[in-house]
Amino acid sequence: MSKCIAVVISEDPCKTARPVEALRIALGLCSGDHQTTVVLLGLATALLMKDKEDIIDIDVLEKYLPSFKHLAVPFLIESGTAMNVWSDDFSVTTRTTDEIRQFIRSVDCSLVF
């Protein structure tokens, strides 16, 4: 039975390696029948931006990002977030804070980083 899963990332990837590790975990969840959505909040949106020099574990991030594009894993970000997306190939959708909150409540399982 497939589940709807949200991986919520809100930590600053320039201060901790946890956001990159969270993306790696999300990618692993995508390998099954689960519908996995990645929610990027606040400074975590830097994971998809062109200028990523200061991100901790940048080499790991660059290794896994092409798989997110290939699998068309959906990303949700907050409306009004300034995005300089690394590539238009990512499936990025903006939602209001309330819509994101409702989405997270509606999923079967959420992992929060």
Helices and strands as residue ranges (DSSP letters): E 4-9, H 18-30, E 35-40, G 42-48, H 58-71, E 74-78, E 91-95, H 97-106, E 109-112
